[in-house]
């Protein structure tokens, strides 16, 4: 098992109450287990975001930097969206 380090944290009463309710429900044996589960979920979310940035955002950014003629001005995009939305409202 990994080395365990103790931490002291302060939580708003609603978050502390949520932890207590999770333990009381029997889903978790202790407040520490609830916090560890929350941290694992946060780590997973951060990993998903990092993969998205590396796999999808960075390549598009690099492509736009290498050929800026591919870019569309934000004002043009906004106008196209407004026009599209206006047509949908009349249909």
C-alpha positions as CSV (number, residue, x, y, z in Angstrom):
1,X,0.0,0.0,0.0
2,X,1.2,3.5,-0.7
3,X,2.5,5.7,2.1
4,X,-0.4,7.6,3.7
5,X,0.1,11.2,4.6
6,X,-2.3,13.0,6.9
7,X,-3.8,16.4,5.9
8,X,-6.0,18.7,7.8
9,X,-8.6,20.5,5.6
10,X,-11.4,22.9,6.1
11,X,-14.7,22.4,4.3
12,X,-18.0,24.4,4.1
13,X,-20.8,22.7,6.1
14,X,-22.6,21.5,3.0
15,X,-19.5,19.6,1.7
16,X,-18.8,18.2,5.2
17,X,-22.4,17.1,5.4
18,X,-22.1,15.4,2.0
19,X,-19.1,13.4,3.2
20,X,-20.9,12.5,6.4
21,X,-24.0,11.4,4.4
22,X,-21.8,9.2,2.1
23,X,-20.3,7.5,5.1
24,X,-23.7,7.1,6.9
25,X,-25.1,5.5,3.7
26,X,-22.6,2.8,4.0
27,X,-21.1,3.5,0.5
28,X,-17.8,4.5,2.2
29,X,-16.3,3.4,5.4
30,X,-14.7,6.7,6.3
31,X,-14.5,10.4,5.4
32,X,-11.0,9.7,4.0
33,X,-12.4,7.1,1.6
34,X,-14.9,9.7,0.3
35,X,-12.2,12.3,-0.2
36,X,-9.9,9.8,-1.9
37,X,-12.8,8.8,-4.3
38,X,-13.4,12.5,-5.1
39,X,-9.7,13.1,-5.8
40,X,-9.6,10.0,-8.1
41,X,-12.6,11.5,-10.0
42,X,-10.8,14.8,-10.3
43,X,-7.6,13.2,-11.5
44,X,-9.6,11.2,-14.1
45,X,-11.3,14.4,-15.3
46,X,-8.0,16.3,-15.5
47,X,-6.5,13.4,-17.5
48,X,-9.4,13.5,-20.0
49,X,-9.1,17.2,-20.5
50,X,-5.3,16.9,-20.9
51,X,-5.8,14.2,-23.6
52,X,-8.4,16.3,-25.4
53,X,-6.0,19.3,-25.4
54,X,-3.1,17.2,-26.7
55,X,-5.0,15.1,-29.2
56,X,-7.5,17.6,-30.6
57,X,-6.8,21.2,-29.6
58,X,-3.1,21.4,-30.0
59,X,-3.0,19.9,-33.6
60,X,-5.7,22.4,-34.7
61,X,-3.8,25.3,-33.1
62,X,-0.6,24.1,-34.8
63,X,-2.4,23.8,-38.2
64,X,-3.8,27.3,-37.8
65,X,-0.4,28.7,-36.9
66,X,1.2,27.2,-39.9
67,X,-1.6,28.3,-42.3
68,X,-3.5,31.3,-41.0
69,X,-5.5,31.6,-44.2
70,X,-7.6,28.7,-42.8
71,X,-8.8,31.0,-40.0
72,X,-12.3,32.5,-40.0
73,X,-12.8,35.8,-38.2
74,X,-14.9,35.5,-35.0
75,X,-17.3,38.2,-36.2
76,X,-17.9,36.2,-39.4
77,X,-18.7,33.1,-37.4
78,X,-21.0,35.0,-35.1
79,X,-22.9,36.4,-38.1
80,X,-23.3,33.0,-39.7
81,X,-24.6,31.6,-36.4
82,X,-27.1,34.5,-36.1
83,X,-28.2,34.0,-39.7
84,X,-28.6,30.2,-39.2
85,X,-30.5,30.7,-35.9
86,X,-32.8,33.3,-37.5
87,X,-33.6,30.9,-40.4
88,X,-34.4,28.1,-37.9
89,X,-36.8,30.3,-36.0
90,X,-38.7,31.0,-39.2
91,X,-38.9,27.4,-40.3
